[in-house]
């Protein structure tokens, strides 16, 4: 029964392929009588609609069911993109650099809508041979998001144009879902094509090109003018299939062109500001040279835009399959190396998943690190678990890559077994650092963002990686420390449990000063500073009676270790000011030098009158 069903499906597929080829061969031939001639055969338009709705819903149901994993991936990528854009927006707000009119920063206006538009526009190509109803939903979501992004940003003139295109898109999409020809549909097609032709012609001829944010959209409008006029003529002279193809292609040409143009614009804006935010030593993300990204869209983005636009439009023409089928066969043809078989498509998919997993790991590493609030207090994030999270992401990506590429897991066992030999001979240090990284993640002797001191160098832990960690010193240098050294060295962690730090000040007063008054005055000075902790409370001790002064020790705790130096400086200035106001003298070391001369030595000297002898 299974074999019989497979044969039926195979025969049906071949019949559909042959029928599509036959239709393509007769594209320019007459399908029906001229639009004004008498009707030879008529079917109820209501029945045509019912059949079209049934077919479209079934096609969508089965296609979504077969591609649920890719839809979930699309959703996850949208969430991650939103997280990334929202993080950039928060940083711009903190720096006070988010402009009111969103000029050059439109991608941050609605991060969720921008993320949806970017991800859908780029990753819609992972869906193989989607039915039109699926493409309709994809484009409808993207166009709706772009409409909200446009609102209040582009001029009213071009906003009117976009709304007109969006309306035409909805109408021709409904027409394209109708499967069987009917005279009412042909009249609607003629009316829509003529109105669209006149509308696009007006905007093309009298359009305010200076107000266009993306100048090349005018070329899409010109193509639509030609296609809509050709659709009307083909419809009048009985070329129904050709007319519908030209009608839909003209509208879809503008929709996809605008979507891709603004997707590239939003991506470029995001990369431009990412470049500025990640230039500082403590922030680094993809290790990409963002300096090559400027305010103008790179040519590679334009090339990708044209390729994507061509593919989406080419799907409307059966002849396009003659170009794509050889490429598809090249990617999907099984190849063998010994007993192992593979395809180029699987290899590309394997490395693609690994790259995405690596990028996701970098994004999570950046945004999940410890942050500071407006007052400078460190907010504990998941920085101490970042290494485990990154390992989990990369591991999941690795297994997904093997599964997607069809590589059996027993091959991984063979690879690991082969690597174990090399580990035993020459990779002891590498393995030691990798295991040390895992120990650091579990024991957490140091977290991302901690202020540490190792080998006499002080700084802040920037990241804890698989093999090594990075510490940013206070003079701006970045020190790469193997994880094994972090465990083996005597590591001083100033912020392991909290961010407080004790400050010790040595103060001297002259003999005869009221010591109780000095002690009370010092405590009053430090009690008024909100940066100083009340528990433990500040204390003042008399240290000793030195040769020329009475020495005090003032102990206090700074709430934030990062402010300890500034607090110490401010307290010393206050002490000097208040001591002067209360006539308390801070002595300085003095020595009396007595010179004794012998009268006999003076008499023995010869009577020279030079300046040196007189001295």
N, C-alpha and C positions, 0 to 999 in steps of 0.2 A: 504493500500500500504506500509506503514511503517512497519507494522508487517510482511508482506510478505518479504520485503527486509531484515529485521532482521533475519528471519528464513533462508533465502538464505545465508547470511553471516555466520550464526552459522553453517549451514551444510557444507559450504566451509571450514571453520576453522577446523571443525572436520575431514573432508577429508584430509586436509593438515597434521594434527596431525597424523592421521592413516598412511598416506603415509610416513611421516618421521620415524614413528616407524617401519614400514615394511622395509625401507631402512637400518635403524640401525640394524635390526635383520639379514640382509643379507650382512653386511659390508664385511665379509671375503669370501663371495661367489663370483663366477665369474659373472661379469657384461656383458662382451663382449668376443669375441674370443681373442686368443693370438695375440700379436702385429704383429707377422710375418705371421699370417694366412690370408686367403682371406677375403675381405670385403663383408658382406652379405647385408648390407643396408647402403646407403650413402645419406647424405643431403648436400646441398650446404653450404660450410663454410661461405660464405658471408651472407647467410640467417641466419645462426646460430649467427653470430656477430650482425646482425641487431636486431634480437630478444633479444639478451642479453643486448645490449645498451638501447633498449626501456624499458625493464623490470627494469634495474638498475636506469635509470633516473626517472621513475615513482616512484620506491621505495624511492629514495632520496627526490623527490619533496614532497611526502606525509609525510614522516617521519620528514623532516625539518619543514613543516607546522604545524605538531602536537606537535613539541617540540621547537617552537620558543622562548618561555619564558625561557627555560633552556639554549638555545644558548645565549640569551641576558645576563643571569646570568653568563655564562662562560666568556663572553666578559667583563663584569663589574669586575669580579674577576681578570681577566688578567690585566686590567688597574690598579686596586688597588695593585696587586702584583708588577707591574712595578714601581708604585709610591713608594712603600716600599723599593724595591731594589735600586732604583735610589737615594732615600734619604740616604741610608746607604753608597752608593758609594760616594756621595757628601761629607758626613762626613769623610770618609776615605781620600779623596783627601785633604780636609781642614786640617786634622791632618798629612798629608804627609806619610800615611801608605799604600797607594796603590802601590803594587810592580809591577815592569815592566813586569815580566814573568807571572803574574797572578796566581802564584802557591798558592793554598789554597784560592784563591779569584776569581775563574773562574766564579762564579755566578754573579760577578759585571762587567765582561767583556762586555757582551751585556745584560743589564738588561731587555730589551723588549723581547729578545729571551728566556732568562732564565725564565721570568715570564710566557711566553706562554707555554714552555715545562713543567714547574711545574704544572700549573693550568690544562692543558689538561690531563696530566698523572694522576693527582689525581681525577679530577672531571669528567672524561669520564664515570665513573660508574653510574652517575646519569641518564644516558640515557638508558631506558629499552629496551632490545632486539633489538639493532640497526641492520639494514641491513648491509651487508658487505661493500657496497659502502660508507656508512657513516663512518664505522670504518677505511676504507682506507684513507679517507680525514683526519680524526683525526690523524692517525699514520703518514701520509705523512707530515702534518704540524709539528709534533713533531720531526720527523727524520730530516727534513730540518733544523729546528732550531738547533738541536744538531750538525749537520754537520758544520754549521758556527761557533758554539762554539768550536768544535774540531780543526778547522783550525788554524795551527800554534801552537797548544798546545800539542797534543799527538804526538808520534813519527811517522815518515813517514811510517814505517812498519805497524803499527796498523791503521793508516789512510787509507792505501791501503786496509786493511781488511774491514774497515767500509764502504768504497766506494763500495767494491765488494758486501757486504751484502745489501747495499742500492739498488744496481742494481738488485740483485736477488729478492729483495722485490718488485720492480716495475714490474718485469717480471711475478712472480707468482701471483701478484695481478691481472694483466691482464688476466692470465689464469683462476683464480678463478672467474672472472666475466663472463666467458663463461659458459652458462647454459647447453648446450647439447654436448654430446661427439661426436668427429669426429676423424678420423685417423690422419689428420695433427696435431691436438692438442695433441694427444697421443705421437706422435714422438717428438714434442716440449717439452712435459713434461718429456719424457725420457732423452732427451739431457740436459735439465736444471738440472734435479735431479742428473745426473752423474757428470756434471761439478761442481755443488754445493757440491756434496759428496767429490770429489777430492780436491776442494779448501779448504773446512773446515777441511778435514783430514790433509792437509799440515800445516795449521795454528795450528791445535790441537797438532800435533806431534812435529813440529819444531818451535812452537810459542815462541816468546821472552817474557816469562811470567814475567820476572823482569820489563819489560817496561809497563806492564799493570797497569793502574791506579786503576782499579777494578778487583781484582783477580778472583772473582767468574764468570766472563764472560766466562772463559775457560770451565765451566760446560755447559753453554748454547751451546757452540760450539760442545762439545762432544755429546749432545743430538741431535743436528742438523745432525751430521755425521751419526748417527744410523737411523734417520728418513728418510734422503735423500736416503740412500742405500735401505731401505725397500720400499720406494716409487718406485724406479726403478724396483725392483723385482716384486712388485704388478702390475705395469703397463705392464710388459712383459707378465705376465700370466693372463691378462684380468680382473684384479681387479681395474677397472677404478676409482670408487668412493673412494676406500681405497687409491689408489695411489695419487689422487689429495689431499685428506685430509692429508696424510703424507707429501706430498711435501710442501703444504702451511704451515702446522704446524711447520715444521722444520725451515723455514725461519722466520715465525712470532715469533717463540720461541726466536730467537736471537734478532730480532728488539725490541720486547717488553721487553726482559731481559735487553738489553743495555739501553733502554729508562728509565726503572724503576731504574736501578742501578745508572745512572747519575742524575736522578731526586732526589733520596735520597741523593746523594753526594752534589748536589747544595743546597738542603734544609738544610743540616747539616752545610754547610759553611755559609749560611745566618744566621742561629741561633747562630753559634759560634761568629760571629762578632757583632750580635745584643746583645749578652751577654756582650761583652766588652764595647760596646757603652752605654748600659743602666745601667751600674754599678754605674755611677756617680749619686749623689743625685738629680740633677736637671732633670734627664732623667729616666723615668720608663714607660714601655709600657704595657705588658700583665700581669704583676704581676706573671710571671712564673719564676720558679727557673732555670734559664739558666745555673747555675753552673753544673747541671747534664749533660749538653751537652758538650762534649769534641771534640777533633780533630778526634776521631774515631766515626764511625757511630754507634748509639745506636742499641741494639738488637731489640727493638720494631720496628724500621724502617726496619730492615731486614725481620722481620716477616711479616710486611705489604707488603713489596716488593714481597715476595713469594706468599702471598695470592692473590695479584693483578695479578701477572703473571699467577697463576693457573686459575683464573677466565677467563682471556682473552684467554688462550689456550683452556680451557674447553668448551668455546662457539663453538668451531669447531666440537665437538663431541655431538651427540644427547644423548648419555648415561649420559652426564653431567647433563642433565635436571632431571634425577632421583634423583640427589643429591640436586639440587637447588630448585626443585618444592616443596618439603616439607617445606623448609625455606620460600619460597615465599608465600605458602599458609598460613603459620603461621603468617606472617606479614600482609597479605591482608585479612584474615578472619575477618568479622565484629563481634564485641562483644558489648554487651549491659550492661549498668548499669542504671537500671530504664528505663526511656524513652529516654535515650541518648545512641547512638551507636557510636562506634569508632573502629579503627584498630591500631595495634601496629605500622604499617608503618606511620600512621598519627602522632602518638605521637613522634616517632623518628624524623620525618620531622619537627614537631613543635619546639622541643628543638634544632634541628640542625640549623634552621633559626635564632632562638634567639641567639645562640652562635656566628654565623657568624655576625649578626648585632652588637653584643657587641664587637667583634674583630675589625670590621670596624670602629666602634665608637672610639676605642682606637687608631687605626692607624691614623685616621683623627685628633684626639686630639693631637697626638705627632707631626705630620708633619705640622699641620696648626698653631701651636703656633708661637708666635713672635720670630723672629730670629735677629741676629746681623751680620752686614757686616764685612769685613776685618778690617775696621778702628774702629770697636766697636760701630758704630751707630746702634740704634735699628730700625729694619725694621718692620713696622706694618703689621701684617698678618691679619688673621681673628680670632685672639685670643679672642677678646671681644665677638664674636658671637659663640664661640666654644660650649658653653652650649646649645644654641638653635640648633646648627647643630647636636650635639650628641643626644639631645632629639628627633629631627626629624628622625635621623637614627634609633634609638631604636623604636620609634613609628611606623615607616614604617615597620621595621622588625617584630614588634608585630602583626600588622594587616596582614602582609603577612603570618606569622605563623598561625594565626587563619584561614585565607582563605585556606592555603594549607592543614591544618588539617581538614578542613570541619566543623569547629566549627561555628555555626551561631552567628552573632553579638549580638543578643538579650541575649545570655549567658553572654557577657561582661557586659551588663547593669545590670544583676542580681548580678554579682560579685562586680561591683562598688557600687551598692546599699547596699550590705552586708558590704563592707568596710567602707561605710560612717558612719555606726553605731559605728564601732571601732574608726574612726577618731574623732567623737564627744566626746568619752570618754577618750581616752588615747594617741592620736597621734597628739595633738595640736602642740607640739614642732617640730615634724617631718614635718608637713604640713607647719608650719611657715618657716622652713628652706628651704623647696622646693619652696614656693612662693617667698621667699627672693632671691633664686637663679635666678628665672625668672626676678625679678625686677632688679637685678644686670646686667643681660644680656641685658635688654632694656635700663636702665638708664646709664649703664657703668660707675659707680663711680670708678671702679677699673678694669683693664684689665690684662690678662695674660702677665707676664713680667714686670709689674709695680713695682717700688721700693716703698714700703709702710712702715708705722710705725703704730702699734696698740698695746695698752697697754704697751708702753715702749719698745717693741721689733721691730726691723727693719729687713727687708728682701725683697725678691722678690716673687711676686705671681707666683707660679708654675702652678696651675690649679684652675679652678672654676668648681666644680662638681654639681651634682644634689642636694645633701644635705649639703655638706661642701666644703670648699676650702682649698688649701694647700699653705702655705707660707714657703719658704726656707730661713732661717736666714743666716747671713754672716759667722757664725761659723759652718755651715753645718747641723744644725738641721732642721727638717721639722715640722712645727706647723700646726695641723689640726684645722681649725676655722669654726664653724658652720656659714652658710650664714646669719642667723639672727643676729649674733654678728657683722658681717661686716657692716650691716646697722644701728645697734643700737649704736655701739661704735663710738668714735671720731677717725675716720680713717684719717691718714695723707698720702696723695698720692703725692710722689715727682715727678712723671712722668705722671701725668694725661693728661696734655696738651702738654708738651714738656719735653725734657730730660736735660734742662739747670738747673744750680743751682748757687746761689750767694755764693761767698767766701769772707769772711771778715778777714783781717789781721791787727793786732794792732802792730805798730812799734814805737819805741821811739828813740830819738836822744838827744845828750847832749846839754845843753844850750850853746849858742854862734854859733851853726851850722847855715849855710845859708838854711833857710826853703824853699825858692823857688827852690834852687838847689836840695834839697831832693825830692820835689814834682816832678820836671822834671825827675829826675833819676828813680823814681819809675814807672812813666808812660812809660818811654822808655823800662824798663825791661818787663813789661807785654804786650806791643804792639808787641814784637817780637815772642810771643808764639802763635802758630796757634791753640792751644787748647782752647784759651780764646776768647769769643765772642766779636765782635766789636760793637754790638748793643744788650743791652745797653753798652755804652762805659765804660771802667774802670775809676774810679775816686779816687782822693786822697783828704782827708779832714784833717785839723788840729783839733784834738779833744780837747786838753786842755794843759795847763802848769801845770804839776804835780810837786811834791816836788823836784824831781831830774832830770827831763827830760821833753822834749816837745813830746807829744804823737800824732801820726798820725793814721789815719784809711784808709786802702786801700780796695776798693770794686771792685770786678771783677766777671764776669759770666763765668762759665765753660760750654762749649758746651755739654759735656756729664757728667751727675752726677756721673757716675762710675769712672771718672778720677779726681774728685774734690780733693780727698785726696792727690793724687800724684802731682797734679798741685800746691797745697798749699805747699807741701814739696819742690818741685823744686824752687818755687818762693822765699821761705825763704833762700834756699842755695844761690841763685843768689844775693839776697839783702845783705847777709853777705859778699859775695865776692866783690861786687861792692862798698859797703860802706868802706871796707878796702882799696880798690884801690883809693878811693877819700878822704881818711882820715876823714871819718864820723864816729864818735864814737857812739856806742850803749851803753848807761850807764847802770849800774846795781845799785840796791839800796845800799846806804852807810849810816852808822850811826857812829857818834863820841861819844864815851863813856868817860865821865870825872868822875874820882874817887876823891872825896874830903875826906881828913883825918883830925881829930881834934887833935892838939898837946897835949891837956889836957888828952885825952884818952890814949895816948901813955905813958905819965908819970905815970899814975895810974896802968899800967900793971906790974906784978911782974917780976923780972929779971930772967926768965927762958931762957935757951939756946937751947931748943928743936927746931927742924925744923918747927914744926907747930906754935910755938909761934913767931918765927921769921917771919913767913909768916903773 
